[in-house]
């Protein structure tokens, strides 16, 4: 095996240069401040977790987990998302706190991605978890907060696609009862947004024309609150009917929040159907093919840590948001250069200290110093500096 070259990096990771870091941190701080105003308290969990607890409970496929062994031979994983670690904390360190819990986070996460996928193996998430509230009000709160967070991050044009796994579960149980493999195939096509494959799979199932029309009709269930009534006419299965009732309640709350203009109901949108148990949603920014946020209800996770509770939440893909907002200019801090010789060292350092501690300055001062040795005035490049002070003994 050849040795990596000096400047090579592992597949799927990247360097962020100073300007990009400034923009990324600005996004992070604005979003976390928004979440704090909504009553969510920030939490930090470890980068490493045990595979047998957090790893197996995660929504991430096992093959996408980065695994390693500790000195005792136990399998560890790099965190692949934050929901499972927060569920562990909610069930242990926070077990004495009453529900609901409102927690926020910002961290890097790691997933082993195939080379041809062209995706990052390390990326950043900023999100919230609302634990202990099963109501439609709670689901609407996290959707409304996701909208507020995207706006705080500087994303101007976006849409939230709102779905519910229960609708398809009920519909498929009604039309494909006992045909588990067929149901799974159709869900996988919808999950990957492969609508052509979905239609072809329906054709291959030898169904009656009425059932084919019913299943193909799902692809047209996308729009505003009129979709609620249309969906009720598609299937009478009680699971599907309950899902539509819940989703319409969420829509009504979002209208009360005044944010329904950013939302479309999309009943083909099911998220990870093996993980989510109810409402799911994804946020798409204009001109970007990947979702910039995703979330939903996951009522079964907390029971794996011994504290059963309903829960809902979302995560922003912070580095993808950087792709959307990265062309914006960041406000430049005032930069000052002080040039001094040994005789004026104390004066120069005091001047720098005073400037750095001047909290009343509207633009934060970034002060840099250069000491010259020969006691002569020097030609100083002013590029990037608003002010240059030369404290040098005159000849």
C-alpha positions in Angstrom: 0.0 0.0 0.0 1.4 3.4 -1.0 2.0 6.0 1.6 -0.3 9.1 1.4 1.2 12.2 -0.1 2.0 15.0 2.3 -1.0 17.1 1.3 -3.6 14.4 0.9 -6.6 14.1 3.1 -8.9 11.1 3.7 -11.8 10.8 1.4 -14.9 12.9 2.4 -13.2 15.4 4.7 -12.2 19.0 3.9 -10.3 21.9 5.2 -12.2 25.2 6.0 -10.1 28.3 5.4 -10.5 31.4 7.6 -13.2 33.1 5.6 -15.3 30.0 5.4 -14.8 29.3 9.1 -16.0 32.9 9.9 -19.1 32.3 7.8 -19.7 28.9 9.3 -19.4 30.2 12.9 -21.7 33.1 12.1 -24.4 30.7 10.9 -23.9 28.5 14.0 -24.1 31.4 16.4 -27.2 33.0 14.8 -29.0 29.7 14.7 -28.2 28.7 18.3 -29.2 32.1 19.5 -32.5 31.6 17.7 -33.0 28.2 19.3 -32.2 29.7 22.7 -34.9 32.3 22.2 -37.4 29.5 21.6 -36.4 27.9 25.0 -34.0 25.3 23.9 -30.8 24.7 26.0 -27.6 23.6 24.3 -26.1 20.3 25.0 -22.7 18.7 24.0 -22.2 15.0 23.8 -19.0 13.0 23.2 -17.5 12.4 19.8 -17.1 8.7 20.7 -20.0 6.5 21.8 -20.4 2.8 22.5 -21.6 0.9 19.4 -23.8 -1.4 21.5 -25.9 1.5 22.9 -25.9 4.7 20.8 -24.5 3.0 17.6 -27.3 0.4 17.3 -29.9 2.9 18.3 -28.8 5.5 15.7 -30.8 6.2 12.6 -27.6 5.7 10.5 -27.2 2.5 8.6 -24.6 0.2 10.3 -22.4 0.2 7.2 -22.1 4.0 7.4 -20.8 4.0 11.0 -17.1 4.7 11.7 -16.1 1.9 14.2 -13.0 1.4 16.3 -11.9 -0.6 19.3 -10.8 0.7 22.6 -8.1 -0.9 24.7 -10.5 -3.3 26.3 -11.8 -4.5 22.9 -15.1 -2.8 23.1 -16.5 -1.4 19.8 -16.9 2.4 19.7 -18.4 4.6 17.0 -17.8 8.2 16.0 -21.1 9.9 16.4 -23.1 9.8 13.2 -25.9 12.0 14.4 -27.0 13.7 17.7 -30.4 12.3 18.3 -29.4 9.0 19.8 -26.7 10.5 22.0 -29.2 13.0 23.3 -31.8 10.3 23.9 -29.1 8.5 26.1 -28.5 11.7 28.1 -32.3 12.3 28.5 -32.7 8.8 29.9 -29.7 9.0 32.2 -28.2 12.3 33.3 -31.5 14.1 32.8 -33.8 11.3 34.0 -34.9 13.4 37.0 -36.0 16.3 34.9 -39.7 16.4 34.0 -40.8 16.3 30.4 -40.9 18.0 28.0 -37.2 18.6 27.5 -36.1 21.1 24.9 -32.4 20.6 23.9 -30.3 22.1 21.1 -26.9 21.2 19.7 -24.2 22.0 17.2 -21.5 19.4 16.4 -19.6 17.7 13.7 -20.8 14.2 12.8 -19.1 11.3 10.8 -20.5 8.9 8.3 -18.7 6.4 6.1 -19.8 7.3 2.6 -19.1 5.4 -0.6 -16.6 7.2 -2.9 -19.0 7.4 -5.8 -21.6 9.1 -3.7 -19.6 12.4 -3.6 -20.8 13.3 -0.1 -18.9 14.4 3.0 -17.8 11.9 5.6 -17.5 14.7 8.2 -20.1 17.5 8.3 -21.9 19.8 10.7 -25.3 19.6 12.2 -27.2 22.2 14.3 -30.6 21.0 15.6 -33.1 20.5 18.4 -34.9 17.7 20.2 -38.3 18.2 21.9 -38.7 15.1 24.1 -41.8 14.1 26.0 -44.6 15.7 24.0 -46.7 13.7 21.5 -49.0 16.5 20.4 -49.4 18.1 17.0 -48.5 21.3 18.7 -45.0 19.9 19.4 -44.5 18.8 15.8 -45.6 22.2 14.6 -43.2 23.9 17.0 -40.2 22.1 15.6 -41.2 22.8 12.0 -41.8 26.5 12.8 -38.4 26.6 14.6 -36.7 25.0 11.6 -38.1 27.8 9.5 -36.9 30.4 11.9 -33.5 28.8 12.1 -33.1 28.7 8.3 -34.0 32.4 8.2 -31.6 33.1 11.0 -28.9 31.3 9.0 -29.5 33.6 6.1 -31.4 31.2 3.8 -33.9 33.4 2.0 -35.8 31.1 -0.3 -36.7 27.6 0.8 -39.6 25.1 1.2 -40.4 22.6 3.9 -41.9 19.4 2.6 -44.2 17.9 5.3 -45.2 14.2 5.3 -46.3 11.4 7.6 -45.2 7.8 7.5 -48.5 6.6 8.9 -50.3 7.6 5.7 -48.3 5.2 3.5 -48.3 2.5 6.1 -52.1 2.5 6.2 -52.5 2.8 2.4 -50.0 -0.1 1.8 -51.7 -2.3 4.4 -55.0 -1.7 2.7 -53.8 -2.3 -0.9 -50.9 -4.7 -0.3 -51.9 -6.6 2.7 -49.4 -9.4 3.5 -47.0 -8.4 0.7 -44.3 -7.0 2.9 -41.6 -7.2 0.2 -43.7 -5.1 -2.2 -44.4 -2.5 0.5 -40.7 -2.2 1.3 -39.8 -1.9 -2.4 -42.3 0.9 -2.9 -41.1 2.8 0.2 -37.5 2.5 -0.9 -38.4 4.1 -4.3 -40.2 6.9 -2.5 -37.4 7.4 0.0 -34.9 7.8 -2.9 -37.3 10.0 -4.9 -37.3 7.5 -7.7 -40.8 8.0 -9.0 -40.1 6.2 -12.3 -39.0 3.2 -10.3 -42.1 3.5 -8.1 -44.4 3.4 -11.1 -42.5 0.5 -12.6 -42.6 -1.5 -9.4 -46.4 -1.0 -9.2 -46.8 -2.3 -12.8 -44.8 -5.4 -11.8 -47.1 -6.3 -8.9 -50.1 -7.5 -11.1 -52.6 -5.4 -9.3 -56.1 -4.4 -10.4 -56.4 -1.2 -12.3 -58.2 0.5 -9.4 -55.4 -0.4 -7.0 -52.8 0.8 -9.5 -54.5 4.1 -9.8 -54.8 4.4 -6.1 -51.1 3.8 -5.5 -50.0 6.0 -8.4 -52.3 8.7 -7.1 -50.0 9.2 -4.1 -47.5 11.0 -6.4 -50.1 13.8 -6.9 -50.6 14.4 -3.2 -48.4 17.5 -2.9 -49.6 21.0 -2.1 -51.4 23.0 0.6 -54.1 22.1 3.0 -56.3 21.0 0.2 -54.2 17.8 0.2 -55.7 16.9 3.5 -59.1 16.4 2.0 -57.8 14.7 -1.1 -55.8 12.2 1.0 -58.8 11.3 3.1 -60.6 10.2 -0.1 -57.7 7.9 -1.1 -57.9 5.4 1.7 -60.2 4.7 4.6 -57.6 2.7 6.5 -57.6 3.9 10.2 -53.8 4.3 10.4 -53.8 6.5 7.3 -56.8 8.5 8.4 -55.2 9.1 11.8 -52.0 10.3 10.1 -53.9 12.8 7.9 -55.8 14.1 11.0 -52.5 14.7 12.8 -50.8 16.3 9.7 -53.8 18.6 9.2 -53.6 19.7 12.9 -49.9 20.5 12.4 -50.8 22.5 9.3 -53.4 24.5 11.3 -50.8 25.3 14.0 -48.3 26.4 11.3 -50.9 28.7 9.9 -51.3 30.2 13.4 -47.5 30.7 13.5 -47.8 32.5 10.2 -45.3 30.3 8.4 -47.5 28.0 6.3 -46.3 29.9 3.1 -43.0 28.1 3.5 -44.6 24.6 3.8 -46.0 22.1 1.4 -47.7 18.8 2.3 -46.0 16.0 0.4 -47.3 12.5 1.2 -44.6 10.8 -0.8 -42.1 12.2 1.8 -41.5 9.5 4.4 -38.0 10.1 5.7 -36.3 7.1 7.1 -39.4 4.8 7.4 -37.5 2.4 9.7 -36.8 5.2 12.2 -39.5 7.8 12.1 -42.9 7.0 13.5 -45.1 9.9 12.5 -44.6 13.3 10.9 -41.4 13.8 8.8 -40.1 16.9 7.0 -37.3 18.1 4.8 -36.2 21.6 3.9 -34.9 22.5 0.5 -33.2 25.8 -0.5 -33.5 27.2 -3.9 -30.9 26.0 -6.4 -29.6 23.3 -4.1 -30.6 19.7 -4.8 -29.8 18.4 -1.3 -32.0 19.1 1.7 -30.6 21.7 4.1 -32.7 20.4 7.0 -34.6 17.3 8.0 -36.5 16.0 10.9 -39.6 14.3 12.3 -41.2 12.3 15.0 -39.3 9.3 16.5 -41.4 7.9 19.4 -39.6 4.6 19.8 -36.1 5.7 20.4 -36.2 6.6 24.1 -37.5 3.2 25.0 -34.2 1.7 23.9 -32.5 3.7 26.8 -35.1 2.7 29.4 -37.2 5.9 29.5 -40.0 5.6 26.9 -41.2 9.0 25.7 -42.4 10.5 22.5 -40.0 12.8 20.8 -39.6 15.1 17.7 -36.8 17.3 16.3 -34.8 18.3 13.4 -31.2 19.0 12.2 -29.9 21.7 9.9 -27.1 20.7 7.6 -24.9 23.6 8.5 -22.2 23.1 5.8 -24.8 22.8 3.1 -26.3 26.1 4.3 -22.8 27.5 3.8 -23.0 26.5 0.2 -26.3 28.6 -0.1 -25.1 31.6 1.8 -21.4 31.4 1.3 -21.3 34.1 -1.4 -22.5 36.7 1.1 -19.8 39.1 2.3 -19.0 38.9 6.0 -18.6 42.1 7.9 -14.9 42.9 8.2 -13.5 43.7 11.7 -11.4 46.8 12.0 -7.8 45.9 11.7 -5.0 47.9 13.3 -1.2 47.5 12.9 1.2 48.8 15.4 4.9 49.0 14.4 7.3 49.6 17.3 10.9 49.3 18.4 12.4 48.0 21.7 12.3 51.5 23.3 8.5 51.8 22.7 7.6 48.1 23.4 5.6 48.9 26.7 3.8 51.8 25.1 2.9 49.6 22.0 1.7 46.7 24.0 -0.5 49.0 26.2 -2.0 50.6 23.2 -2.8 47.2 21.7 -4.3 46.1 25.1 -6.5 49.2 25.2 -7.7 48.7 21.7 -8.5 45.0 22.2 -10.5 45.7 25.4 -12.4 48.6 24.0 -15.9 47.0 24.2 -17.5 50.2 23.2 -16.0 50.0 19.7 -18.7 49.3 17.2 -16.4 47.2 15.0 -14.2 44.9 17.0 -10.5 45.8 16.8 -8.0 43.2 15.6 -4.6 44.5 16.6 -1.3 43.1 15.3 2.2 44.2 16.2 5.5 44.3 14.5 8.8 45.0 16.2 11.6 46.5 14.2 15.2 46.1 15.2 17.1 49.0 13.5 15.1 51.9 15.0 14.4 53.3 11.6 10.9 54.0 10.1 9.8 51.2 7.9 7.5 51.1 4.9 4.4 49.2 6.0 1.8 47.8 3.6 -1.6 49.1 4.6 -3.4 46.4 2.7 -6.1 45.0 5.1 -5.5 47.6 7.8 -7.6 50.6 8.6 -5.0 52.2 10.8 -1.2 51.9 11.2 0.6 53.3 14.2 4.4 53.6 14.1 6.0 54.0 17.5 9.6 54.2 16.6 12.5 56.4 17.8 13.2 59.1 15.3 16.8 59.4 14.1 
